[in-house]
Amino acid sequence: MNYIVEGKDDKLFSAHRDWGKRFQRLYPEFTTWKNTKEPDRMLNIGYISPDYFTHSVSYFIEAPLVHHDYTKYRVNVYSAVVKADAKTLRFKETVTKKGGIWRDIYGIDEKKVAGFVREDEIDILVELTGHTANNKLGVLACRPAPIQVTWIGYPNTTGLSTIDYRFTDAHADPPCTTQKHVEELVRLPGCFLCYSPSPDTGPVVPTPALTNGFITFGSFNNLAKITPRVLHVWARILCAIPTARLVVKCKPFCCDSVRERFLAMLEELGVESLRIDLLPLILLNHDHMQAYSLMDISLDTFPYAGTTTTCESLYMGIPCVTMAGVVHANNVGVTLLHQVGLPKLIAKTEDEYITKAVELASDIPSLNTLRLGLRDSMLKSQLCDGRKSVQGLELTYRTVWHRYCEAIVPLQSKHRSPEMCGDLHSSTRNASTNEDFPANLIRKDIHLLACSSNGVTTLPSAPVTFLSPEGNNPTVSRTKTKRNSSGMSQPS
C-alpha cells in the first residue's frame, strides 16, 4: 500500500492500526519491568533486526553500533540474520569488542526472544524493520522493554500500540504533518538517517554526458516503486529531451516478460525502447556502485521515494530530483537532499519535477562540477557524520528515559491535529559537562538539540520535537490491564 497510496486519507493508517489490533491479540503483554528508574544511570539499548548483513538497513545502523558511548549506553544486538556475511561478522566484532552483547535469534520463537529482552533488562528496545521481511514485531507486541521504538526500516506506523515512539526528522515528517501514527513521533536533530558508505564503492567519475554527448537519467529503485504515474512523468522528461536516455536497474529485469512489459509501457507513452537500458541485479557491491557511473541524473520515485539508492546516487556524485509529498515515504528524498545542500532539486508538483530535471540536464559542465564535489559535500554533512548523529540519538534516548522515570508516557492511537503543532521550548546545553536536561524540557513537549563541533549544543535549524497525538499534555498514564504473576497482561 505504501507504494501506491499517497496518504491523502486515512486508508494507510487504518490498515496498519487494524492489523496491529488483530496482531496484538496473539501475544501476552508485559506491563511491569524490573528496570530501575534512575534517570542518569547507564542505559541498556536493544537493537533488533534481521538486516545485520549487506542489506539496505545495514548502511544506516552501522553508525550507532560504531559510535555509541559504550560507557553510558550498553548496546545489545538481537540479530535475526538468516545467513551471515562478512558485514554481519564485522558488526558483531565491533559490538562485542566495545563491551556490547550480540545474540543470534534467528529461528527462535518471538515470545522466547521477548523473554531474552526482559532477562537482559533492556531499557529501550529499538526495532529496525517494521513491516518488511523477517521482522520481529511479535517481540515488540509482548512489550518486553519499558520503552519501545521503531526506526529506519519502514516508512510508516507499525500499528502496534506497544511501540511508544517512531524516530523521524522535521523534513521527513514536518511538524504539521497530517499523516497519522499509532506511535508518538520523535524528530531527531538534523536527519533521522546516518549513511555509512561501503569502503569498496570506487571513485566518482566525470559525468558521462561529457563524452556521450547526451544526458542519461537513471533509477536503481525497487520496481514496485516505479508506478504508472512515475513512468508517465519520466516519459514526459524524455520527450522534452529527445536525445536523452534512461537506465533502470532492478532485480526483476532478469525476467524477459518483465522487461518487455516495462518497455511496452514506455512506448505507449511515446518513448522508444531503444532509448532505454534495463539492468538486472548486480551481485558484487563494487560493480553495483560503479553502475551509477552510467547515469548523469538520478530520478527519484513517488509516492515511495528511494532511501539507500538515493544515498548511493549522491555518494557517487549523481544529483537526484525528488518530489515532496504528504507522507514520510514520499519525503525521505526531501530530508536527504536538504542534508547535502540540494533543496533546489525538491519539487512539489509533477510539472515542477519535470522542469527541474530538464533544467539540470541543460548545463552539462555545471552538472559535472556538481558531480565531482558532491561526495565531499555529503561526507561533510550530518548524513555521513556518525559521531554527531549518535550524539543526537543518545540525547534522545536519555530524554525519553527521563520521561519514563517521571511517569510521562506517550499518547497513542490518535493523531495530533495541525493546530496543536508549534515550538514550545528552546534551550542551549553544554554537551561537554553532560548536564541534565532542564526539568521543563523533560516534563513537556521537548526539543532535542544537536551538538555542534565545538561541543556546545545549539538549536538545529529544524528543532526536533515530541508530538503528543492528542495535544501538549503528555502526562497521561498507561491504561491499566489485568496482570498475572509474571507481570503480563492477557490478550483479550
C-alpha positions in Angstrom: 0.0 0.0 0.0 2.9 2.4 0.7 3.9 2.1 -3.0 0.6 3.4 -4.3 -1.4 5.2 -1.6 -0.4 8.9 -1.3 -1.8 9.4 2.2 -4.4 11.9 1.4 -6.9 9.9 3.5 -6.8 7.5 6.5 -6.6 4.4 4.4 -3.0 3.6 5.2 -3.3 4.4 8.9 -6.5 2.4 9.3 -4.9 -0.6 7.6 -1.9 -0.5 10.0 -3.9 0.2 13.1 -6.4 -2.6 12.4 -3.6 -5.0 11.7 -2.0 -4.0 15.0 -5.1 -4.7 17.0 -5.5 -8.1 15.5 -1.8 -9.0 15.8 -1.6 -7.9 19.5 -4.3 -10.4 20.5 -1.8 -13.2 19.7 0.7 -12.1 22.3 0.5 -11.6 26.0 1.9 -8.2 27.0 4.3 -7.4 29.9 3.1 -4.5 32.0 5.8 -4.4 34.7 9.6 -4.3 34.5 12.5 -4.6 36.9 14.4 -1.8 35.3 15.4 0.7 38.0 14.1 4.2 37.4 17.4 6.1 37.8 17.4 8.9 35.2 21.2 9.1 34.7 22.4 5.6 35.0 23.9 3.5 32.2 21.1 2.6 29.8 20.6 -0.8 28.1 19.7 -0.2 24.5 18.5 -3.1 22.4 18.5 -3.2 18.6 16.5 -6.0 17.0 16.6 -6.7 13.2 17.2 -9.4 10.6 19.2 -7.0 8.5 22.7 -7.0 10.0 24.2 -8.1 6.7 24.7 -6.5 3.3 21.2 -5.1 3.2 19.8 -1.5 2.8 19.2 -1.1 6.6 22.8 -2.1 7.4 24.1 1.2 5.9 22.1 3.2 8.5 22.5 1.0 11.6 26.3 0.9 11.4 26.8 4.4 12.9 25.1 3.6 16.3 26.9 0.3 16.6 30.3 2.1 16.0 29.8 5.5 17.6 27.7 4.8 20.8 29.4 5.8 24.0 29.6 2.3 25.5 30.5 3.6 28.9 27.0 5.2 29.1 24.9 3.0 26.8 25.2 -0.8 26.8 24.4 -2.0 23.3 22.5 -5.3 23.0 22.0 -6.6 19.4 19.3 -9.2 18.7 20.3 -10.5 15.3 17.7 -12.4 13.2 20.0 -12.6 10.2 19.1 -15.7 8.1 22.6 -16.0 6.5 25.5 -14.1 8.0 28.1 -12.5 5.7 31.3 -10.5 6.2 29.4 -7.4 7.3 27.5 -9.4 9.9 30.8 -10.6 11.4 32.3 -7.1 11.3 29.2 -5.7 13.1 29.4 -8.5 15.7 33.1 -7.9 16.3 32.6 -4.2 16.7 29.8 -4.6 19.3 31.5 -7.3 21.3 34.9 -5.6 21.4 33.3 -2.4 22.7 31.6 -4.3 25.5 28.2 -4.8 23.9 26.2 -8.0 23.7 25.3 -9.9 20.5 22.5 -12.5 20.5 21.7 -14.6 17.4 17.9 -15.1 17.5 17.1 -16.5 14.0 14.6 -19.3 14.2 13.8 -18.7 17.9 10.1 -18.2 18.9 9.3 -14.5 19.3 7.8 -14.9 22.8 11.1 -16.6 23.8 13.1 -13.7 22.4 10.9 -11.3 24.4 12.0 -13.3 27.4 15.6 -12.7 26.5 15.0 -9.0 26.2 13.3 -9.0 29.6 16.2 -11.0 31.2 18.7 -8.6 29.7 16.7 -5.7 31.3 16.7 -3.7 28.2 15.5 -0.1 28.9 14.9 0.9 25.3 14.2 -1.6 22.6 14.5 -0.4 19.0 13.2 -2.4 16.1 14.6 -1.6 12.7 12.4 -3.5 10.3 8.7 -2.6 10.5 6.5 -4.5 8.1 9.4 -5.8 6.0 10.8 -9.3 5.6 11.6 -11.4 8.6 10.5 -8.7 11.1 10.3 -9.4 14.8 7.2 -7.3 15.6 5.9 -10.2 17.7 8.7 -9.5 20.1 7.6 -5.8 20.4 3.9 -6.9 20.8 4.9 -8.6 24.0 6.4 -5.3 25.3 9.5 -6.8 27.0 11.1 -3.4 27.5 9.5 -0.4 29.2 10.3 1.9 26.2 9.9 0.6 22.6 10.9 2.4 19.4 10.6 1.9 15.6 13.2 3.4 13.4 14.9 3.3 10.0 13.5 0.2 8.3 9.9 1.1 7.5 8.3 4.4 6.4 5.1 4.2 8.3 3.5 3.4 11.6 3.8 -0.2 12.7 0.2 -0.1 14.0 1.3 -1.6 17.4 0.3 0.3 20.5 3.1 -1.4 22.4 5.6 0.7 20.4 5.9 4.1 22.1 7.9 6.2 19.6 8.8 6.4 15.9 12.0 8.2 15.2 12.0 10.6 12.2 13.0 14.2 11.4 11.5 17.6 10.6 11.8 17.1 6.8 10.6 13.6 6.5 7.6 14.3 8.9 7.1 18.1 9.0 5.8 19.4 12.4 2.3 19.8 11.0 2.1 16.6 9.1 -1.4 15.2 8.6 -0.1 11.6 8.4 -1.4 9.6 11.4 0.7 7.2 13.5 0.0 4.9 16.4 3.4 5.8 17.9 4.4 9.3 19.0 6.7 10.9 16.6 10.2 12.0 17.8 12.1 14.2 15.5 15.9 13.6 15.7 18.3 16.5 15.3 19.1 17.1 11.6 18.4 13.9 9.8 16.8 10.7 11.1 19.3 8.7 8.9 23.1 8.4 9.0 24.6 6.7 6.0 27.8 4.7 6.3 29.1 4.1 2.7 30.7 0.9 1.8 34.5 1.2 1.5 34.6 -0.6 -1.9 32.5 1.8 -3.9 35.2 3.1 -6.1 35.9 6.6 -7.3 33.5 9.2 -8.7 34.0 9.6 -12.4 33.1 12.6 -14.7 29.5 12.8 -15.8 29.1 10.5 -18.8 27.3 13.2 -20.9 30.7 14.9 -21.4 31.8 12.0 -23.7 28.4 10.6 -24.7 27.0 13.8 -26.0 23.6 13.1 -24.4 22.1 13.0 -20.9 21.3 9.7 -19.2 18.7 9.7 -16.5 18.5 6.7 -14.2 16.9 4.9 -11.3 18.0 1.8 -9.3 14.9 1.8 -7.1 12.7 -1.2 -6.4 10.5 -1.9 -9.4 7.4 -1.7 -7.2 8.1 2.0 -6.6 8.1 2.7 -10.3 4.3 3.1 -10.7 2.4 4.1 -13.9 2.3 7.6 -12.5 6.1 7.7 -12.1 6.6 6.3 -15.6 4.3 8.9 -17.1 6.4 11.7 -15.5 9.7 10.1 -16.6 8.3 9.8 -20.1 7.5 13.5 -20.2 11.1 14.3 -19.3 12.4 12.0 -22.1 10.0 13.5 -24.6 11.2 17.0 -23.6 14.8 16.0 -24.3 14.6 13.8 -27.4 18.3 12.8 -27.2 18.2 11.7 -23.5 18.3 8.1 -22.4 17.1 6.2 -19.3 18.8 3.4 -17.4 16.9 1.4 -14.8 18.3 -1.4 -12.7 16.3 -3.8 -10.5 16.2 -7.5 -9.8 13.0 -8.4 -11.8 14.7 -7.3 -15.1 16.3 -10.7 -15.2 12.9 -11.9 -16.5 12.2 -11.2 -20.2 8.5 -10.7 -19.7 9.0 -8.1 -17.0 11.5 -6.2 -19.3 9.1 -6.4 -22.3 6.2 -5.1 -20.2 8.2 -2.2 -18.9 9.4 -1.2 -22.3 5.9 -1.5 -23.7 4.5 0.8 -21.1 7.1 3.5 -22.0 6.5 3.0 -25.7 2.8 3.7 -25.1 3.9 7.0 -23.5 5.9 7.9 -26.6 9.4 6.7 -25.6 11.2 4.3 -28.0 12.5 1.2 -26.3 15.9 1.8 -28.0 16.4 4.8 -25.6 16.0 2.6 -22.5 18.6 0.4 -20.8 17.4 -2.2 -18.3 19.8 -3.9 -16.0 19.2 -6.8 -13.6 20.6 -7.3 -10.1 24.3 -6.9 -9.9 25.7 -9.2 -7.2 29.1 -7.5 -6.2 28.7 -4.2 -4.4 31.6 -2.6 -6.1 30.1 -3.4 -9.5 26.7 -2.2 -8.4 28.1 1.1 -7.2 30.1 1.6 -10.4 26.9 1.1 -12.4 25.9 4.5 -11.2 28.6 5.9 -13.5 26.2 5.2 -16.4 23.9 8.0 -15.3 24.1 11.7 -15.2 21.0 12.5 -13.2 19.0 10.2 -10.8 15.2 10.3 -10.8 13.5 9.6 -7.6 10.2 7.7 -7.3 7.0 8.8 -5.6 4.9 8.4 -3.5 7.5 6.0 -2.2 10.9 7.6 -2.5 14.3 5.9 -2.5 16.5 5.8 0.6 19.6 3.7 0.1 19.5 4.2 -3.6 19.4 7.9 -3.2 22.3 7.9 -0.8 24.3 5.7 -3.2 23.5 8.0 -6.0 24.6 11.1 -4.1 27.7 9.4 -2.9 28.7 8.5 -6.5 28.2 12.2 -7.3 24.9 12.0 -9.1 22.3 14.6 -8.2 18.8 13.3 -7.6 15.5 15.0 -8.4 12.8 14.2 -5.9 9.2 15.2 -5.1 7.9 16.2 -1.7 4.6 14.8 -0.6 2.3 14.4 2.4 3.7 11.2 3.9 7.0 10.1 5.3 7.7 7.6 2.4 7.4 10.5 0.0 9.7 12.8 1.9 12.8 10.7 2.6 14.4 12.2 -0.5 13.5 15.7 0.8 15.5 15.2 4.0 18.4 13.6 2.2 18.7 16.5 -0.3 18.5 19.0 2.5 21.4 17.3 4.2 23.7 17.6 1.1 22.7 21.2 0.3 20.5 20.4 -2.8 17.0 21.6 -1.7 16.6 23.2 -5.2 16.1 19.7 -6.6 13.0 19.1 -4.5 9.8 19.5 -6.5 6.3 20.0 -5.2 4.4 19.0 -8.3 4.8 16.8 -11.3 5.4 19.8 -13.6 8.0 21.2 -11.3 9.7 17.8 -11.1 9.9 17.7 -14.9 11.2 21.3 -15.1 13.9 20.7 -12.5 15.1 17.5 -14.3 15.2 19.3 -17.7 16.9 22.4 -16.3 19.6 20.2 -14.6 20.2 18.4 -17.9 20.7 21.7 -19.8 24.1 22.6 -18.4 26.5 19.6 -18.6 29.6 21.5 -17.4 27.8 22.6 -14.3 26.4 19.1 -13.8 30.0 17.7 -14.0 31.2 20.3 -11.4 28.4 19.4 -9.1 29.2 15.7 -9.6 32.8 16.0 -8.7 32.1 17.8 -5.5 29.0 16.1 -4.3 30.7 13.2 -2.4 32.9 15.6 -0.4 29.8 17.7 0.5 28.0 14.6 1.6 30.8 13.3 3.7 31.0 16.7 5.5 27.2 16.7 6.2 25.4 15.1 9.2 24.1 12.5 6.8 27.6 10.8 7.0 28.7 12.2 10.4 28.2 9.1 12.6 29.6 10.7 15.7 27.3 13.8 15.6 24.3 11.7 14.6 24.8 9.3 17.5 25.2 12.2 20.0 21.8 13.4 19.0 20.4 9.8 19.2 21.8 9.4 22.7 20.3 12.7 23.8 17.0 11.4 22.5 17.4 8.1 24.5 18.3 9.9 27.6 15.3 12.2 27.2 12.7 9.5 26.7 14.2 7.6 29.6 13.8 10.7 31.8 10.2 10.9 30.7 9.7 7.3 31.6 11.3 7.8 35.0 8.9 10.6 35.7 5.9 8.5 34.6 5.4 10.6 31.5 4.3 8.3 28.7 3.5 8.9 25.1 -0.1 9.4 23.9 -1.0 6.9 21.3 -3.6 5.9 18.7 -4.9 9.4 17.8 -3.4 12.0 15.6 -2.2 15.3 16.8 -4.1 18.0 14.9 -2.2 20.6 12.9 -3.4 23.4 15.1 -1.5 21.8 18.0 1.8 22.0 16.2 4.3 24.6 17.3 7.6 25.1 19.1 7.1 25.2 22.9 10.6 25.4 24.2 14.1 26.2 23.3 17.4 26.0 25.2 21.1 25.5 25.0 23.2 23.0 26.8 26.9 22.3 27.2 27.4 18.8 25.9 30.9 18.5 27.5 29.5 18.8 31.0 26.8 16.3 30.5 24.3 18.4 32.4 20.8 17.1 32.9 18.1 18.4 30.7 16.1 21.2 32.3 13.0 19.9 34.0 10.7 21.9 31.8 12.2 20.2 28.8 11.5 16.8 30.3 8.0 17.4 31.6 6.6 18.8 28.4 7.0 18.5 24.7 10.7 18.5 24.1 13.1 19.9 21.6 16.2 17.8 21.3 19.3 19.8 20.5 22.1 19.0 18.1 25.8 19.1 19.3 28.0 21.4 17.3 31.6 20.7 16.5 32.9 22.9 19.4 31.0 20.8 22.0 28.3 23.4 22.6 24.7 22.3 22.0 22.6 24.7 19.9 19.2 24.6 18.4 19.2 22.9 15.0 17.6 24.7 12.0 14.5 22.5 12.4 14.1 21.7 16.1 13.2 18.2 17.0 10.0 17.7 19.0 7.9 15.1 20.6 4.4 15.3 19.3 1.7 14.2 21.6 -1.1 12.9 19.3 -3.8 14.5 21.4 -2.2 17.7 22.4 0.5 19.2 24.6 -0.1 17.3 27.8 1.9 14.1 27.8 1.3 13.3 31.5 -1.2 10.5 30.8 -0.8 7.1 32.5 -0.9 3.9 30.6 -4.3 2.1 30.5 -4.5 -0.4 33.4 -4.8 -4.0 32.5 -5.1 -7.3 34.4 -1.7 -8.7 35.2 -0.7 -12.3 36.0 2.2 -13.2 38.4 4.7 -12.7 35.6 3.8 -9.1 35.1 2.0 -9.8 31.8 -1.5 -8.8 30.7 -3.5 -11.4 29.0 -4.7 -10.9 25.4 -8.4 -10.4 25.1 
